[in-house]
Structure formats: structure tokens, C-alpha cells
């Protein structure tokens, strides 16, 4: 489930992305579809429940985990699960939630690193020496 979720977060949320991956596959090139993880039919109800419960995810600065009680409540009230079935359902949902949060944290970190890199490049180009008599130097004298 977590591998299927990570693939979906990376490649499956956009119809355009899926169409592009299909075209690449038809051309005999590597595509995101090569790494696609299929969802087992017996886990479809967990996948669906996770999607529904995620819609009510707590809002704050960044993506935060869903309280375990939300999964337990869903398992009991909506799925009608008891005992070990409920425990397994909650465990799977919690694992998906951890993967979801981790994926988003990784994406946030990549964006932060890209912004920091861009800032360093801009600062370096601002400090770069100008040649005497260049157009930049003449404008700065005015």
C-alpha cells in the first residue's frame, strides 16, 4: 500500500502525467509506468478509506499526520470492523499516513534546497566583479 501511495503521489495524480508516461511506454522508452505498483484488490477498501480520511487532514504549517483515532473510528463506524481486522486496518492506514507525510516532507526539503541553491547563485552573480568600463559599471556610476 505504501509503495502504491508513493508512486501515485509522484506520478499518478495528474492525468497529463499518466498520458505522457503511456506515450513514453508506447515509444519503447522508460516511463513512470515501469515502476507502477499495483494495488491488491483486497486492499482497495483501505486505499479508499485513506483517501476519504485524508480529506479531513489537520491543516497547519506543512502536512501533518492524521490522528490514529480517525482511522479507528472509520474502521468501526464505516467499515464495521472489530478485533484483529480493525487492528490491521488501522495499522495499514497509519503506515500509509506515515508514507504520505514523509513524501511531502521530502518534496518540501527538495523545494527548500532548490530555493537556497538559487539564492546562492544569485548572490554569487551579484558579487561577481565587473570589468572596468563595462556597461554595468557605467550604469552603476550614474
C-alpha contacts under 8 A as a table, 3 or more apart, distances in Angstrom:
res1	aa1	res2	aa2	distance
1	X	4	X	5.12
1	X	5	X	6.10
1	X	39	X	6.74
1	X	43	X	7.53
1	X	47	X	7.50
1	X	92	X	7.62
1	X	96	X	6.70
2	X	5	X	4.94
2	X	6	X	6.12
2	X	95	X	6.79
2	X	96	X	5.15
2	X	99	X	6.03
3	X	6	X	5.13
3	X	7	X	6.20
3	X	37	X	6.48
4	X	7	X	5.17
4	X	8	X	6.11
4	X	36	X	7.26
4	X	37	X	4.92
4	X	38	X	6.44
4	X	39	X	6.37
5	X	8	X	5.03
5	X	9	X	6.07
5	X	96	X	7.09
5	X	99	X	7.61
5	X	100	X	7.34
6	X	9	X	5.10
6	X	10	X	6.17
6	X	99	X	7.04
6	X	100	X	7.21
6	X	103	X	6.96
7	X	10	X	5.13
7	X	11	X	5.85
7	X	12	X	6.77
7	X	35	X	7.68
7	X	36	X	6.30
7	X	37	X	6.84
8	X	11	X	5.27
8	X	12	X	4.15
8	X	13	X	6.06
9	X	12	X	6.15
9	X	13	X	6.16
9	X	103	X	7.87
10	X	13	X	7.44
11	X	14	X	7.00
11	X	17	X	6.32
11	X	18	X	6.94
11	X	32	X	6.68
12	X	15	X	7.20
12	X	17	X	6.95
12	X	18	X	6.23
13	X	17	X	7.75
14	X	17	X	5.16
14	X	18	X	6.44
15	X	18	X	5.06
15	X	19	X	6.15
16	X	19	X	5.12
16	X	20	X	6.16
17	X	20	X	5.13
17	X	21	X	6.17
18	X	21	X	5.04
18	X	22	X	6.16
19	X	22	X	5.05
19	X	23	X	6.25
20	X	23	X	5.11
20	X	24	X	6.24
21	X	24	X	5.10
21	X	25	X	6.17
21	X	31	X	5.13
21	X	32	X	5.68
21	X	33	X	6.14
22	X	25	X	5.04
22	X	26	X	6.20
22	X	31	X	7.44
22	X	33	X	7.14
23	X	26	X	5.08
23	X	27	X	6.27
24	X	27	X	5.12
24	X	28	X	6.48
24	X	29	X	5.22
24	X	30	X	6.60
24	X	31	X	5.69
25	X	28	X	5.12
25	X	29	X	5.41
25	X	30	X	6.29
25	X	31	X	5.74
25	X	33	X	7.32
26	X	29	X	7.41
30	X	34	X	6.61
31	X	34	X	5.59
31	X	35	X	7.80
32	X	35	X	5.69
32	X	36	X	6.57
33	X	36	X	4.89
39	X	43	X	6.85
39	X	44	X	6.96
40	X	43	X	5.44
40	X	44	X	6.75
41	X	44	X	5.21
42	X	45	X	7.25
43	X	46	X	5.33
43	X	47	X	6.38
44	X	47	X	5.02
44	X	48	X	6.12
45	X	48	X	5.07
45	X	49	X	6.01
46	X	49	X	5.07
46	X	50	X	6.01
46	X	89	X	6.71
46	X	92	X	7.34
46	X	93	X	6.69
47	X	50	X	5.21
47	X	51	X	6.29
48	X	51	X	5.16
48	X	52	X	6.28
49	X	52	X	5.07
49	X	53	X	6.00
49	X	74	X	7.65
50	X	53	X	5.15
50	X	54	X	5.85
50	X	93	X	6.12
50	X	96	X	7.64
50	X	97	X	7.91
51	X	54	X	5.17
51	X	55	X	6.66
52	X	55	X	5.51
52	X	56	X	7.62
53	X	56	X	5.61
53	X	57	X	6.95
53	X	70	X	7.37
53	X	71	X	7.51
54	X	57	X	4.94
54	X	66	X	7.40
57	X	64	X	7.47
57	X	65	X	7.34
57	X	66	X	5.80
58	X	63	X	8.00
58	X	64	X	6.61
58	X	65	X	7.58
58	X	66	X	6.81
59	X	62	X	7.72
59	X	63	X	7.24
59	X	64	X	7.41
60	X	63	X	7.04
60	X	64	X	7.37
62	X	105	X	7.93
63	X	101	X	6.04
63	X	104	X	6.78
63	X	105	X	7.54
64	X	101	X	6.38
65	X	97	X	6.28
65	X	98	X	6.93
65	X	101	X	6.40
66	X	70	X	6.93
66	X	97	X	6.89
67	X	70	X	5.61
67	X	71	X	7.42
68	X	71	X	5.39
68	X	72	X	6.36
68	X	90	X	7.29
68	X	94	X	6.83
69	X	72	X	4.92
69	X	73	X	5.88
70	X	73	X	5.16
70	X	74	X	6.21
71	X	74	X	5.12
71	X	75	X	6.09
71	X	89	X	7.95
71	X	90	X	5.53
71	X	93	X	6.70
71	X	94	X	7.68
72	X	75	X	5.07
72	X	76	X	6.21
72	X	86	X	7.15
72	X	90	X	5.87
73	X	76	X	5.22
73	X	77	X	5.88
73	X	78	X	7.84
74	X	77	X	5.31
74	X	78	X	5.16
74	X	79	X	6.51
75	X	78	X	5.89
75	X	79	X	4.84
75	X	80	X	6.09
75	X	81	X	5.47
75	X	82	X	7.91
75	X	86	X	5.85
75	X	89	X	6.85
75	X	90	X	7.15
76	X	79	X	5.87
76	X	80	X	4.73
76	X	81	X	5.17
76	X	82	X	6.68
76	X	86	X	7.12
77	X	80	X	5.57
77	X	81	X	7.98
81	X	85	X	5.91
81	X	86	X	4.91
82	X	85	X	5.88
82	X	86	X	4.96
82	X	87	X	7.79
83	X	86	X	5.48
83	X	87	X	6.35
84	X	87	X	4.86
84	X	88	X	6.00
85	X	88	X	5.17
85	X	89	X	6.10
86	X	89	X	5.03
86	X	90	X	6.13
87	X	90	X	5.25
87	X	91	X	6.08
88	X	91	X	5.02
88	X	92	X	6.15
89	X	92	X	5.25
89	X	93	X	6.22
90	X	93	X	5.09
90	X	94	X	6.02
91	X	94	X	5.15
91	X	95	X	6.17
92	X	95	X	5.08
92	X	96	X	6.24
93	X	96	X	5.06
93	X	97	X	6.10
94	X	97	X	4.91
94	X	98	X	6.18
95	X	98	X	5.17
95	X	99	X	6.29
96	X	99	X	5.07
96	X	100	X	6.05
97	X	100	X	4.93
97	X	101	X	6.17
98	X	101	X	5.23
98	X	102	X	6.02
99	X	102	X	5.07
99	X	103	X	6.00
100	X	103	X	5.25
100	X	104	X	6.37
101	X	104	X	5.21
101	X	105	X	6.12
102	X	105	X	5.02
102	X	106	X	6.11
103	X	106	X	5.16
103	X	107	X	6.30
104	X	107	X	5.04
104	X	108	X	6.12
105	X	108	X	5.03
105	X	109	X	6.13
106	X	109	X	5.06
106	X	110	X	6.22
107	X	110	X	5.08
107	X	111	X	6.25
108	X	111	X	5.12
108	X	112	X	6.13
109	X	112	X	5.00
109	X	113	X	6.12
110	X	113	X	5.14
110	X	114	X	6.13
111	X	114	X	5.06
111	X	115	X	6.17
112	X	115	X	5.15
112	X	116	X	6.13
113	X	116	X	5.07
113	X	117	X	6.01
114	X	117	X	5.09
114	X	118	X	6.13
115	X	118	X	5.06
115	X	119	X	6.14
116	X	119	X	5.04
116	X	120	X	6.21
117	X	120	X	5.13
117	X	121	X	6.22
118	X	121	X	5.07
118	X	122	X	6.16
119	X	122	X	5.06
119	X	123	X	6.09
120	X	123	X	5.08
120	X	124	X	6.05
121	X	124	X	5.10
121	X	125	X	6.20
122	X	125	X	5.18
122	X	126	X	6.16
123	X	126	X	5.02
123	X	127	X	6.28
124	X	127	X	5.18
124	X	128	X	6.16
125	X	128	X	5.03
130	X	134	X	6.81
130	X	136	X	7.02
130	X	137	X	6.59
131	X	134	X	5.40
131	X	137	X	7.39
132	X	137	X	6.76
133	X	137	X	6.19
133	X	138	X	6.44
134	X	137	X	5.28
134	X	138	X	6.30
135	X	138	X	5.09
135	X	139	X	6.18
136	X	139	X	5.25
136	X	140	X	6.25
137	X	140	X	5.12
137	X	141	X	6.40
138	X	141	X	5.31
138	X	142	X	6.86
139	X	142	X	5.48
